[in-house]
Amino acid sequence: MACIRILVLGVLAGAALLPAACSKDAQAPATTAPVDASTAREEADASMRAWLASMLTCGDRAFLRSDIDLQQRHLSKIPGMKCSVAPGPPTNAAPLQCAIAPPLHLAQADIGWFVIGRPENEISTIILPAPPESLRTSLSTGVGMLSEGTDLGDTTVQCALTDEALAPGAITGTVQRQGDPSASVRVCAFELADGVPTCTTTPDGQRHFRIDKLPRGDYLVLAVPEDAPDSRVGFTDCTRVPDAAACTHELQIVVVRAGRATEGVDPADVQPMEDAGDWPQPPPVD
């Protein structure tokens, strides 16, 4: 009756009131905020840049494995991005060169260009124009590794395309030298790109060594005898074989592959420290 009374009074007053207004469950119609096209574009651009930052720090294995044409088409959708295949090698081996403006902010660096290499041995290599120390916080453990790229301060990012691609390897061998048979030998492997050494000391009286937990890469190997600390025994093209051909005394590159031990690395070139000035020097003993 109360609802009817209100309706009648409303009609008499010239205002049309709906009976539904008397219901306790009645709700006002929902209003939808107008879509701001500019805001939508900004959000889409931010999302694409966030993906780009993740990809450049090894966060998208599927993309890094994909065909170079697909990569180029996908990257070209990012505003301000221009990519081209580097001239020179065949297309299936050539890297993809890209520039982006404004630069992408990544960790503590601003990235205006980058290069994506083709996958090799389950590793995809990316070059970024920033020093490694400015990018370390952007890389998750186990997905990739950083190393210095060129003398211009670039960084090489090695992205693992499988969980095993960055498994540590090892170097094994026997130091070939005379001397105190009871003395130990300290053997060091120097990573070729940045010179960082990893060393081990053999038990007294042993010449055989094994250096574990080495990241995949290229190394130089030399030894320091305990009984002759001012001499070096390098793994060079010189051997102790009688009447061997002339040698250069240059340290030979030892390749370490992921999850494997490189065997037969037998340092034999004994040199006084003053004649081994071009060889890297082991760090002080702790």
Protein Blocks (a to p, Z undefined) as FASTA:
>chain_A
ZZmmmmmmmmmnopacdfklmpmkbccddddddddfklmmmmmmmmmmmmmmmmmnopam
klmmmcfklmmmmmmmpghiacdddehiafklpccdddddddddehjaccfbdcddddee
hiacddddddfklmmmmpcghiaccddfblnopacddddfbfklmgccddddddddedjf
kbccddddddfklopacdddddehiabdcdehiaedddddddddfklmmbccdddfbdfb
ehiacdehiacdddddehiacehiacfbdcdfklmmmpccddddZZ
